[in-house]
Amino acid sequence: MSGQLLIHNGRIVTPNGMIEKGWIRFNDGIIEEIGSSPAHEDRGTAHVLDAQGGWVLPGFIDVHVHGGAGHDFMDADVEGLNEITRFHAAHGTTGILATSLTASRDDLTGVLERISSYMSAPMPYAQVLGVHFEGPFISEKWKGAQNPAHIVPPQLDWLEDWAARFPGIIKIQTLAPETDGALDYIEGLARHGIVPSCGHTDATYEQITAAADRGLRHAVHAFNAMKIFHHREPGTVGAVLTDDRIIAEVIADGHHVHPAGIKLLHSAKGTDNLILVTDAMAAAGMPDGDYNLGGLPVRMTCGVARLKEGDSLAGSTLNMISAVRFLVREVGVPVEQASRMASSNPARQLGIAHQTGTLEAGKRADILLLNDALELQKVWIGGREIQS
């Protein structure tokens, strides 16, 4: 267990606002108290860290990430999982969903087996919170960088088998709601406590609305790989923008969505219905070159990954602290709102907001220290400082 530490002279971002010249104390991995200076002086804390006026934020939770540091969640062994989680922890991610690609049933079951085993032991870096299945029940028209060889209609028997063998491991599943059997599958996901998500879809406005009536609550990488907006047929994008039951992801890297598109999304959804994600692939943190994504060849040039055939964007090489900086600097989102999109909103969507996602007494000490330029200085996961 971690020891006691008090961070003072920081801008502490809490659910009730930002505390100037604030302090936060944690002990044995749990936040004990938060306040404003100089009241900490009589707390008797052995270890004190001066934040020097920097930002103190809750750790980021990335609900859509395929890999990093040269490894992919689809096939990574324990060493590979450690490398992925270490890379993302070094960029502020304290909780992560291991995200799959469209693949065979056996390969997806293999992901659940390895992630379930990994979660059963102490994890040294970013905590894997479960699995996000992106596919295989998607639209071939909007497949993006997903392998079309494994696209199939929704299979309820697969879901029942996975839920029985790996209870609580699948947290989100993304599918195309217009496909045969999708509405019943969405109800099945909701019944098992899994967040139903739309993505890689050609669904009309009416089809998304019908899916939300059955339990759809999430949309992956808004604007990307979904039926576009038209003023007479608003499409998937129009439904995602206007239905308050749906929380939308956004990839803020300057390549997937123009800053004006993010401003539009933010204006339509509001801060509390947006989740910042990376959609990072194995090439994140690696040099330019050739890589693989779900069996498809990818080339990364100047940090941008694209399929060699078709030139579609192939995930991203983004990390969460860079995404937060992009929101603040290029889109004009205040730091406090960007923090909610990166931490508290995903925690709420995953049903773990009572444990993490905000800086409050009694919650896990998943804490970030940033300087005034929003450069990451220190990361604590469960009160334990992570060395990059």
BALO-495456 format. One record per residue (C-alpha): residue in one letter; x, y, z. Coordinates in Angstrom, 2 decimals, padded with zeros to 5 digits. Layout:
BEGIN
<pt resn="a" east="X" north="Y" up="Z"/>
...
END
This chain:
BEGIN
<pt resn="m" east="000.00" north="000.00" up="000.00"/>
<pt resn="s" east="001.10" north="003.57" up="-000.59"/>
<pt resn="g" east="002.00" north="005.94" up="002.21"/>
<pt resn="q" east="000.68" north="009.34" up="003.14"/>
<pt resn="l" east="001.29" north="012.39" up="000.95"/>
<pt resn="l" east="-000.04" north="015.92" up="000.94"/>
<pt resn="i" east="000.10" north="018.01" up="-002.24"/>
<pt resn="h" east="-000.35" north="021.73" up="-001.62"/>
<pt resn="n" east="-000.25" north="025.02" up="-003.50"/>
<pt resn="g" east="-002.09" north="023.56" up="-006.48"/>
<pt resn="r" east="-005.20" north="024.28" up="-008.51"/>
<pt resn="i" east="-007.28" north="021.33" up="-007.35"/>
<pt resn="v" east="-010.09" north="020.41" up="-009.78"/>
<pt resn="t" east="-013.02" north="018.96" up="-007.85"/>
<pt resn="p" east="-016.66" north="018.25" up="-008.80"/>
<pt resn="n" east="-017.61" north="021.49" up="-007.03"/>
<pt resn="g" east="-015.12" north="023.64" up="-008.89"/>
<pt resn="m" east="-011.45" north="024.49" up="-008.83"/>
<pt resn="i" east="-009.72" north="025.32" up="-005.55"/>
<pt resn="e" east="-006.99" north="027.92" up="-005.98"/>
<pt resn="k" east="-003.97" north="027.30" up="-003.75"/>
<pt resn="g" east="-005.59" north="024.10" up="-002.63"/>
<pt resn="w" east="-004.25" north="020.94" up="-001.04"/>
<pt resn="i" east="-005.12" north="017.26" up="-001.20"/>
<pt resn="r" east="-004.03" north="014.53" up="001.17"/>
<pt resn="f" east="-004.10" north="010.81" up="000.49"/>
<pt resn="n" east="-003.04" north="007.80" up="002.50"/>
<pt resn="d" east="-002.92" north="004.08" up="001.71"/>
<pt resn="g" east="-004.28" north="004.72" up="-001.75"/>
<pt resn="i" east="-007.37" north="006.70" up="-000.70"/>
<pt resn="i" east="-008.02" north="010.43" up="-000.78"/>
<pt resn="e" east="-008.56" north="011.55" up="002.82"/>
<pt resn="e" east="-009.11" north="015.28" up="002.64"/>
<pt resn="i" east="-009.13" north="018.27" up="000.30"/>
<pt resn="g" east="-009.00" north="021.91" up="001.31"/>
<pt resn="s" east="-007.59" north="025.35" up="000.71"/>
<pt resn="s" east="-004.25" north="026.64" up="001.99"/>
<pt resn="p" east="-002.91" north="027.20" up="004.55"/>
<pt resn="a" east="-005.19" north="024.90" up="006.57"/>
<pt resn="h" east="-002.98" north="021.89" up="005.75"/>
<pt resn="e" east="-000.18" north="023.09" up="008.00"/>
<pt resn="d" east="-001.61" north="021.41" up="011.10"/>
<pt resn="r" east="-002.38" north="018.09" up="009.40"/>
<pt resn="g" east="000.84" north="016.43" up="010.59"/>
<pt resn="t" east="001.59" north="014.90" up="007.21"/>
<pt resn="a" east="005.11" north="013.46" up="006.93"/>
<pt resn="h" east="005.49" north="013.97" up="003.18"/>
<pt resn="v" east="004.51" north="017.27" up="001.54"/>
<pt resn="l" east="004.81" north="018.15" up="-002.16"/>
<pt resn="d" east="004.59" north="021.71" up="-003.48"/>
<pt resn="a" east="002.53" north="021.78" up="-006.68"/>
<pt resn="q" east="003.98" north="025.23" up="-007.45"/>
<pt resn="g" east="000.65" north="026.50" up="-008.68"/>
<pt resn="g" east="000.13" north="023.63" up="-011.11"/>
<pt resn="w" east="-003.04" north="021.72" up="-011.86"/>
<pt resn="v" east="-004.10" north="018.72" up="-009.78"/>
<pt resn="l" east="-006.57" north="016.58" up="-011.73"/>
<pt resn="p" east="-008.19" north="013.15" up="-011.38"/>
<pt resn="g" east="-006.49" north="010.46" up="-013.45"/>
<pt resn="f" east="-007.74" north="009.98" up="-016.99"/>
<pt resn="i" east="-009.94" north="007.00" up="-017.91"/>
<pt resn="d" east="-009.64" north="005.89" up="-021.54"/>
<pt resn="v" east="-012.61" north="003.74" up="-022.57"/>
<pt resn="h" east="-011.47" north="003.26" up="-026.18"/>
<pt resn="v" east="-007.86" north="002.24" up="-026.71"/>
<pt resn="h" east="-006.48" north="-000.66" up="-028.74"/>
<pt resn="g" east="-002.87" north="-000.64" up="-027.63"/>
<pt resn="g" east="000.40" north="001.25" up="-027.59"/>
<pt resn="a" east="004.16" north="000.90" up="-027.26"/>
<pt resn="g" east="004.17" north="-001.66" up="-030.08"/>
<pt resn="h" east="001.55" north="-003.97" up="-028.54"/>
<pt resn="d" east="-002.15" north="-004.61" up="-029.21"/>
<pt resn="f" east="-004.80" north="-005.75" up="-026.74"/>
<pt resn="m" east="-005.92" north="-008.34" up="-029.30"/>
<pt resn="d" east="-002.87" north="-010.53" up="-028.74"/>
<pt resn="a" east="-000.71" north="-009.00" up="-026.00"/>
<pt resn="d" east="000.67" north="-011.33" up="-023.34"/>
<pt resn="v" east="001.32" north="-010.17" up="-019.77"/>
<pt resn="e" east="004.53" north="-008.42" up="-020.79"/>
<pt resn="g" east="002.73" north="-006.70" up="-023.65"/>
<pt resn="l" east="-000.14" north="-005.67" up="-021.40"/>
<pt resn="n" east="002.36" north="-004.18" up="-018.98"/>
<pt resn="e" east="003.97" north="-002.23" up="-021.81"/>
<pt resn="i" east="000.61" north="-000.87" up="-023.03"/>
<pt resn="t" east="-000.53" north="000.16" up="-019.57"/>
<pt resn="r" east="002.87" north="001.62" up="-018.67"/>
<pt resn="f" east="002.92" north="003.76" up="-021.83"/>
<pt resn="h" east="-000.57" north="005.15" up="-021.23"/>
<pt resn="a" east="000.03" north="005.66" up="-017.50"/>
<pt resn="a" east="003.04" north="007.79" up="-018.39"/>
<pt resn="h" east="000.61" north="010.06" up="-020.26"/>
<pt resn="g" east="-001.94" north="010.38" up="-017.48"/>
<pt resn="t" east="-004.22" north="007.38" up="-018.00"/>
<pt resn="t" east="-004.96" north="005.66" up="-014.71"/>
<pt resn="g" east="-007.86" north="003.46" up="-015.90"/>
<pt resn="i" east="-008.25" north="001.81" up="-019.30"/>
<pt resn="l" east="-010.62" north="-000.41" up="-021.26"/>
<pt resn="a" east="-008.84" north="-003.00" up="-023.39"/>
<pt resn="t" east="-010.52" north="-002.43" up="-026.74"/>
<pt resn="s" east="-010.84" north="-005.14" up="-029.35"/>
<pt resn="l" east="-011.18" north="-005.03" up="-033.10"/>
<pt resn="t" east="-013.56" north="-006.92" up="-035.33"/>
<pt resn="a" east="-012.29" north="-010.49" up="-035.15"/>
<pt resn="s" east="-013.42" north="-014.10" up="-034.94"/>
<pt resn="r" east="-015.39" north="-015.39" up="-031.96"/>
<pt resn="d" east="-012.40" north="-017.43" up="-030.83"/>
<pt resn="d" east="-010.08" north="-014.44" up="-030.96"/>
<pt resn="l" east="-012.51" north="-012.28" up="-029.02"/>
<pt resn="t" east="-012.92" north="-015.01" up="-026.41"/>
<pt resn="g" east="-009.14" north="-015.12" up="-026.19"/>
<pt resn="v" east="-009.10" north="-011.39" up="-025.39"/>
<pt resn="l" east="-011.54" north="-011.99" up="-022.53"/>
<pt resn="e" east="-009.45" north="-014.88" up="-021.22"/>
<pt resn="r" east="-006.21" north="-012.88" up="-021.16"/>
<pt resn="i" east="-007.73" north="-009.66" up="-019.82"/>
<pt resn="s" east="-009.68" north="-011.51" up="-017.13"/>
<pt resn="s" east="-006.49" north="-013.23" up="-016.01"/>
<pt resn="y" east="-004.54" north="-009.96" up="-016.07"/>
<pt resn="m" east="-007.18" north="-008.20" up="-013.97"/>
<pt resn="s" east="-007.12" north="-010.96" up="-011.35"/>
<pt resn="a" east="-003.59" north="-010.02" up="-010.22"/>
<pt resn="p" east="-002.15" north="-006.68" up="-009.08"/>
<pt resn="m" east="-001.58" north="-004.44" up="-012.09"/>
<pt resn="p" east="001.55" north="-002.28" up="-011.94"/>
<pt resn="y" east="000.50" north="000.60" up="-014.20"/>
<pt resn="a" east="-002.81" north="001.89" up="-015.61"/>
<pt resn="q" east="-005.58" north="-000.30" up="-014.23"/>
<pt resn="v" east="-007.41" north="-002.38" up="-016.84"/>
<pt resn="l" east="-011.07" north="-001.94" up="-015.94"/>
<pt resn="g" east="-012.49" north="-004.40" up="-018.45"/>
<pt resn="v" east="-013.01" north="-004.87" up="-022.17"/>
<pt resn="h" east="-014.61" north="-002.73" up="-024.86"/>
<pt resn="f" east="-015.66" north="-004.91" up="-027.79"/>
<pt resn="e" east="-015.60" north="-002.73" up="-030.90"/>
<pt resn="g" east="-017.33" north="-005.06" up="-033.33"/>
<pt resn="p" east="-017.71" north="-007.56" up="-034.88"/>
<pt resn="f" east="-021.38" north="-006.67" up="-035.39"/>
<pt resn="i" east="-020.80" north="-003.57" up="-037.52"/>
<pt resn="s" east="-021.61" north="-002.19" up="-040.96"/>
<pt resn="e" east="-019.30" north="-003.17" up="-043.80"/>
<pt resn="k" east="-020.07" north="000.19" up="-045.44"/>
<pt resn="w" east="-018.54" north="002.03" up="-042.47"/>
<pt resn="k" east="-015.96" north="-000.56" up="-041.45"/>
<pt resn="g" east="-013.09" north="001.95" up="-041.41"/>
<pt resn="a" east="-009.99" north="000.10" up="-040.25"/>
<pt resn="q" east="-011.92" north="-003.00" up="-039.15"/>
<pt resn="n" east="-011.33" north="-006.32" up="-040.90"/>
<pt resn="p" east="-014.38" north="-007.09" up="-043.10"/>
<pt resn="a" east="-013.61" north="-010.81" up="-043.09"/>
<pt resn="h" east="-015.00" north="-011.06" up="-039.55"/>
<pt resn="i" east="-018.08" north="-008.81" up="-039.77"/>
<pt resn="v" east="-021.19" north="-010.80" up="-038.81"/>
<pt resn="p" east="-024.73" north="-010.01" up="-037.61"/>
<pt resn="p" east="-025.25" north="-009.83" up="-033.82"/>
<pt resn="q" east="-025.12" north="-013.25" up="-032.16"/>
<pt resn="l" east="-027.00" north="-013.37" up="-028.85"/>
<pt resn="d" east="-025.63" north="-016.81" up="-028.02"/>
<pt resn="w" east="-022.09" north="-015.38" up="-028.13"/>
<pt resn="l" east="-023.09" north="-012.69" up="-025.66"/>
<pt resn="e" east="-024.73" north="-015.16" up="-023.28"/>
<pt resn="d" east="-021.65" north="-017.39" up="-023.37"/>
<pt resn="w" east="-019.25" north="-014.47" up="-022.77"/>
<pt resn="a" east="-021.38" north="-013.04" up="-019.95"/>
<pt resn="a" east="-021.58" north="-016.42" up="-018.22"/>
<pt resn="r" east="-017.88" north="-017.24" up="-018.53"/>
<pt resn="f" east="-016.48" north="-013.75" up="-017.92"/>
<pt resn="p" east="-019.00" north="-011.91" up="-015.74"/>
<pt resn="g" east="-018.37" north="-008.20" up="-015.44"/>
<pt resn="i" east="-015.43" north="-008.13" up="-017.87"/>
<pt resn="i" east="-017.18" north="-006.67" up="-020.92"/>
<pt resn="k" east="-018.01" north="-003.05" up="-020.13"/>
<pt resn="i" east="-018.96" north="-001.63" up="-023.56"/>
<pt resn="q" east="-019.83" north="-003.22" up="-026.88"/>
<pt resn="t" east="-020.05" north="-001.25" up="-030.12"/>
<pt resn="l" east="-022.28" north="-002.43" up="-032.95"/>
<pt resn="a" east="-024.34" north="-001.14" up="-035.89"/>
<pt resn="p" east="-027.94" north="-000.81" up="-034.63"/>
<pt resn="e" east="-029.44" north="-001.21" up="-038.11"/>
<pt resn="t" east="-028.20" north="-004.80" up="-038.52"/>
<pt resn="d" east="-030.55" north="-007.79" up="-038.15"/>
<pt resn="g" east="-031.00" north="-008.70" up="-034.51"/>
<pt resn="a" east="-029.21" north="-005.62" up="-033.20"/>
<pt resn="l" east="-032.09" north="-004.27" up="-031.12"/>
<pt resn="d" east="-032.51" north="-007.56" up="-029.26"/>
<pt resn="y" east="-028.74" north="-007.69" up="-028.79"/>
<pt resn="i" east="-028.75" north="-004.16" up="-027.36"/>
<pt resn="e" east="-031.38" north="-005.24" up="-024.84"/>
<pt resn="g" east="-029.19" north="-008.22" up="-023.99"/>
<pt resn="l" east="-026.19" north="-005.99" up="-023.37"/>
<pt resn="a" east="-028.20" north="-003.73" up="-021.09"/>
<pt resn="r" east="-029.56" north="-006.75" up="-019.22"/>
<pt resn="h" east="-026.00" north="-007.86" up="-018.46"/>
<pt resn="g" east="-024.91" north="-004.38" up="-017.34"/>
<pt resn="i" east="-022.85" north="-003.77" up="-020.49"/>
<pt resn="v" east="-023.06" north="-000.31" up="-022.10"/>
<pt resn="p" east="-024.55" north="-000.65" up="-025.62"/>
<pt resn="s" east="-022.69" north="001.56" up="-028.09"/>
<pt resn="c" east="-023.18" north="002.49" up="-031.73"/>
<pt resn="g" east="-020.36" north="002.89" up="-034.20"/>
<pt resn="h" east="-019.19" north="001.82" up="-037.65"/>
<pt resn="t" east="-022.82" north="002.20" up="-038.58"/>
<pt resn="d" east="-025.08" north="003.31" up="-041.44"/>
<pt resn="a" east="-028.07" north="003.77" up="-039.12"/>
<pt resn="t" east="-030.64" north="006.42" up="-039.88"/>
<pt resn="y" east="-031.78" north="008.95" up="-037.30"/>
<pt resn="e" east="-034.89" north="006.83" up="-036.65"/>
<pt resn="q" east="-032.85" north="003.65" up="-036.23"/>
<pt resn="i" east="-030.56" north="005.24" up="-033.64"/>
<pt resn="t" east="-033.59" north="006.62" up="-031.79"/>
<pt resn="a" east="-035.18" north="003.16" up="-031.78"/>
<pt resn="a" east="-031.91" north="001.69" up="-030.48"/>
<pt resn="a" east="-031.80" north="004.29" up="-027.68"/>
<pt resn="d" east="-035.36" north="003.26" up="-026.77"/>
<pt resn="r" east="-033.98" north="-000.27" up="-026.29"/>
<pt resn="g" east="-030.94" north="000.79" up="-024.25"/>
<pt resn="l" east="-028.29" north="002.33" up="-026.53"/>
<pt resn="r" east="-026.27" north="004.78" up="-024.41"/>
<pt resn="h" east="-022.90" north="005.38" up="-026.13"/>
<pt resn="a" east="-021.42" north="006.37" up="-029.48"/>
<pt resn="v" east="-017.80" north="005.70" up="-030.39"/>
<pt resn="h" east="-015.58" north="008.33" up="-032.04"/>
<pt resn="a" east="-018.34" north="010.76" up="-033.00"/>
<pt resn="f" east="-018.41" north="011.78" up="-036.69"/>
<pt resn="n" east="-015.98" north="008.99" up="-037.65"/>
<pt resn="a" east="-017.26" north="005.81" up="-039.34"/>
<pt resn="m" east="-020.96" north="006.67" up="-039.09"/>
<pt resn="k" east="-023.75" north="007.88" up="-041.37"/>
<pt resn="i" east="-023.24" north="011.61" up="-041.83"/>
<pt resn="f" east="-025.64" north="014.46" up="-041.11"/>
<pt resn="h" east="-028.04" north="015.75" up="-043.74"/>
<pt resn="h" east="-030.67" north="018.35" up="-042.96"/>
<pt resn="r" east="-033.46" north="016.09" up="-044.30"/>
<pt resn="e" east="-032.02" north="012.83" up="-042.92"/>
<pt resn="p" east="-029.94" north="013.63" up="-039.85"/>
<pt resn="g" east="-028.41" north="010.16" up="-039.87"/>
<pt resn="t" east="-026.36" north="008.64" up="-037.09"/>
<pt resn="v" east="-024.50" north="011.90" up="-036.52"/>
<pt resn="g" east="-027.73" north="013.87" up="-036.13"/>
<pt resn="a" east="-029.12" north="011.37" up="-033.63"/>
<pt resn="v" east="-025.91" north="011.33" up="-031.59"/>
<pt resn="l" east="-025.82" north="015.13" up="-031.52"/>
<pt resn="t" east="-029.42" north="015.53" up="-030.37"/>
<pt resn="d" east="-030.28" north="012.50" up="-028.19"/>
<pt resn="d" east="-029.35" north="013.23" up="-024.58"/>
<pt resn="r" east="-029.50" north="009.54" up="-023.72"/>
<pt resn="i" east="-026.35" north="008.94" up="-025.75"/>
<pt resn="i" east="-022.90" north="009.87" up="-024.48"/>
<pt resn="a" east="-020.47" north="010.51" up="-027.35"/>
<pt resn="e" east="-016.76" north="009.85" up="-027.59"/>
<pt resn="v" east="-014.42" north="012.23" up="-029.38"/>
<pt resn="i" east="-010.85" north="011.77" up="-030.60"/>
<pt resn="a" east="-009.18" north="015.15" up="-030.13"/>
<pt resn="d" east="-006.03" north="014.77" up="-032.20"/>
<pt resn="g" east="-006.65" north="017.28" up="-034.99"/>
<pt resn="h" east="-006.89" north="014.50" up="-037.59"/>
<pt resn="h" east="-010.11" north="012.65" up="-036.80"/>
<pt resn="v" east="-012.26" north="015.73" up="-036.16"/>
<pt resn="h" east="-011.63" north="019.37" up="-037.04"/>
<pt resn="p" east="-011.61" north="021.70" up="-033.99"/>
<pt resn="a" east="-014.81" north="023.30" up="-035.29"/>
<pt resn="g" east="-016.41" north="019.85" up="-035.35"/>
<pt resn="i" east="-015.43" north="019.32" up="-031.72"/>
<pt resn="k" east="-016.86" north="022.75" up="-030.85"/>
<pt resn="l" east="-020.13" north="021.76" up="-032.53"/>
<pt resn="l" east="-020.18" north="018.44" up="-030.67"/>
<pt resn="h" east="-019.43" north="020.14" up="-027.36"/>
<pt resn="s" east="-022.14" north="022.72" up="-027.96"/>
<pt resn="a" east="-024.73" north="020.09" up="-028.85"/>
<pt resn="k" east="-023.93" north="017.50" up="-026.20"/>
<pt resn="g" east="-022.68" north="019.63" up="-023.34"/>
<pt resn="t" east="-019.63" north="018.79" up="-021.26"/>
<pt resn="d" east="-021.30" north="016.01" up="-019.27"/>
<pt resn="n" east="-022.29" north="013.98" up="-022.33"/>
<pt resn="l" east="-018.84" north="013.86" up="-023.93"/>
<pt resn="i" east="-016.01" north="011.42" up="-023.30"/>
<pt resn="l" east="-012.46" north="012.01" up="-024.47"/>
<pt resn="v" east="-010.76" north="008.91" up="-025.91"/>
<pt resn="t" east="-007.55" north="008.12" up="-027.74"/>
<pt resn="d" east="-008.53" north="005.16" up="-029.96"/>
<pt resn="a" east="-004.77" north="004.55" up="-029.79"/>
<pt resn="m" east="-003.28" north="001.60" up="-031.65"/>
<pt resn="a" east="-000.03" north="-000.31" up="-031.19"/>
<pt resn="a" east="001.95" north="002.39" up="-033.02"/>
<pt resn="a" east="001.25" north="004.94" up="-030.28"/>
<pt resn="g" east="004.57" north="005.90" up="-028.75"/>
<pt resn="m" east="006.51" north="004.27" up="-031.58"/>
<pt resn="p" east="008.48" north="005.68" up="-034.55"/>
<pt resn="d" east="006.99" north="006.08" up="-038.01"/>
<pt resn="g" east="006.85" north="002.86" up="-039.99"/>
<pt resn="d" east="004.71" north="-000.14" up="-040.87"/>
<pt resn="y" east="002.35" north="-001.72" up="-038.34"/>
<pt resn="n" east="-000.63" north="-004.07" up="-038.13"/>
<pt resn="l" east="-004.18" north="-003.42" up="-036.94"/>
<pt resn="g" east="-006.49" north="-006.40" up="-036.70"/>
<pt resn="g" east="-004.66" north="-008.17" up="-039.50"/>
<pt resn="l" east="-004.67" north="-005.11" up="-041.75"/>
<pt resn="p" east="-001.39" north="-003.44" up="-042.79"/>
<pt resn="v" east="-000.97" north="000.12" up="-041.53"/>
<pt resn="r" east="001.61" north="002.78" up="-042.29"/>
<pt resn="m" east="002.34" north="005.56" up="-039.81"/>
<pt resn="t" east="003.73" north="008.78" up="-041.27"/>
<pt resn="c" east="004.40" north="011.85" up="-039.12"/>
<pt resn="g" east="002.50" north="010.18" up="-036.30"/>
<pt resn="v" east="-000.68" north="009.58" up="-038.35"/>
<pt resn="a" east="-001.66" north="005.94" up="-038.93"/>
<pt resn="r" east="-003.56" north="004.96" up="-042.08"/>
<pt resn="l" east="-004.45" north="001.69" up="-043.77"/>
<pt resn="k" east="-002.11" north="000.91" up="-046.63"/>
<pt resn="e" east="-005.14" north="-000.07" up="-048.71"/>
<pt resn="g" east="-007.90" north="002.53" up="-048.82"/>
<pt resn="d" east="-006.06" north="005.17" up="-046.80"/>
<pt resn="s" east="-008.60" north="005.16" up="-043.93"/>
<pt resn="l" east="-007.41" north="006.46" up="-040.58"/>
<pt resn="a" east="-006.36" north="003.42" up="-038.55"/>
<pt resn="g" east="-007.03" north="004.35" up="-034.96"/>
<pt resn="s" east="-004.67" north="006.98" up="-033.63"/>
<pt resn="t" east="-001.31" north="007.47" up="-031.95"/>
<pt resn="l" east="-002.84" north="009.85" up="-029.43"/>
<pt resn="n" east="-002.37" north="009.85" up="-025.67"/>
<pt resn="m" east="-004.75" north="011.37" up="-023.15"/>
<pt resn="i" east="-002.67" north="014.29" up="-021.92"/>
<pt resn="s" east="-002.14" north="015.39" up="-025.53"/>
<pt resn="a" east="-005.88" north="015.11" up="-026.13"/>
<pt resn="v" east="-006.64" north="017.27" up="-023.10"/>
<pt resn="r" east="-004.12" north="019.89" up="-024.25"/>
<pt resn="f" east="-005.70" north="019.89" up="-027.73"/>
<pt resn="l" east="-009.15" north="020.51" up="-026.23"/>
<pt resn="v" east="-007.86" north="023.40" up="-024.16"/>
<pt resn="r" east="-005.53" north="025.02" up="-026.69"/>
<pt resn="e" east="-007.22" north="024.37" up="-030.05"/>
<pt resn="v" east="-010.90" north="024.06" up="-029.15"/>
<pt resn="g" east="-011.03" north="026.49" up="-026.23"/>
<pt resn="v" east="-012.46" north="024.09" up="-023.66"/>
<pt resn="p" east="-011.65" north="025.15" up="-020.07"/>
<pt resn="v" east="-009.35" north="022.80" up="-018.16"/>
<pt resn="e" east="-012.06" north="021.92" up="-015.66"/>
<pt resn="q" east="-014.42" north="020.82" up="-018.45"/>
<pt resn="a" east="-011.72" north="018.90" up="-020.30"/>
<pt resn="s" east="-010.99" north="017.10" up="-017.03"/>
<pt resn="r" east="-014.62" north="016.00" up="-016.72"/>
<pt resn="m" east="-014.58" north="014.67" up="-020.28"/>
<pt resn="a" east="-011.39" north="012.71" up="-019.59"/>
<pt resn="s" east="-012.16" north="011.41" up="-016.10"/>
<pt resn="s" east="-015.53" north="011.82" up="-014.40"/>
<pt resn="n" east="-017.71" north="011.20" up="-017.48"/>
<pt resn="p" east="-016.08" north="007.87" up="-018.38"/>
<pt resn="a" east="-016.18" north="006.82" up="-014.71"/>
<pt resn="r" east="-019.92" north="007.55" up="-014.63"/>
<pt resn="q" east="-020.52" north="005.70" up="-017.89"/>
<pt resn="l" east="-018.71" north="002.63" up="-016.54"/>
<pt resn="g" east="-020.53" north="002.73" up="-013.21"/>
<pt resn="i" east="-017.37" north="003.31" up="-011.17"/>
<pt resn="a" east="-017.88" north="006.97" up="-010.25"/>
<pt resn="h" east="-018.16" north="005.98" up="-006.59"/>
<pt resn="q" east="-014.55" north="004.75" up="-006.73"/>
<pt resn="t" east="-012.66" north="007.08" up="-009.05"/>
<pt resn="g" east="-012.97" north="009.76" up="-011.74"/>
<pt resn="t" east="-013.11" north="012.77" up="-009.41"/>
<pt resn="l" east="-011.02" north="014.14" up="-006.56"/>
<pt resn="e" east="-013.15" north="013.55" up="-003.46"/>
<pt resn="a" east="-012.52" north="012.17" up="000.00"/>
<pt resn="g" east="-013.00" north="008.41" up="000.10"/>
<pt resn="k" east="-012.16" north="007.82" up="-003.55"/>
<pt resn="r" east="-009.10" north="006.07" up="-004.95"/>
<pt resn="a" east="-006.07" north="008.32" up="-005.17"/>
<pt resn="d" east="-005.80" north="008.38" up="-008.97"/>
<pt resn="i" east="-004.20" north="011.79" up="-009.27"/>
<pt resn="l" east="-002.27" north="013.84" up="-011.82"/>
<pt resn="l" east="-000.03" north="016.84" up="-011.30"/>
<pt resn="l" east="000.38" north="019.16" up="-014.30"/>
<pt resn="n" east="002.31" north="022.39" up="-014.62"/>
<pt resn="d" east="000.84" north="025.63" up="-015.91"/>
<pt resn="a" east="001.55" north="024.57" up="-019.52"/>
<pt resn="l" east="-000.48" north="021.36" up="-018.95"/>
<pt resn="e" east="002.64" north="019.21" up="-019.08"/>
<pt resn="l" east="002.37" north="016.10" up="-016.95"/>
<pt resn="q" east="004.66" north="016.16" up="-013.92"/>
<pt resn="k" east="003.56" north="013.23" up="-011.77"/>
<pt resn="v" east="001.05" north="010.37" up="-011.85"/>
<pt resn="w" east="-000.35" north="008.46" up="-008.87"/>
<pt resn="i" east="-002.48" north="005.34" up="-009.33"/>
<pt resn="g" east="-004.09" north="004.14" up="-006.14"/>
<pt resn="g" east="-001.78" north="006.51" up="-004.28"/>
<pt resn="r" east="001.34" north="004.93" up="-005.77"/>
<pt resn="e" east="003.54" north="007.17" up="-007.86"/>
<pt resn="i" east="004.14" north="005.76" up="-011.34"/>
<pt resn="q" east="007.63" north="006.23" up="-012.67"/>
<pt resn="s" east="007.76" north="006.71" up="-016.45"/>
END
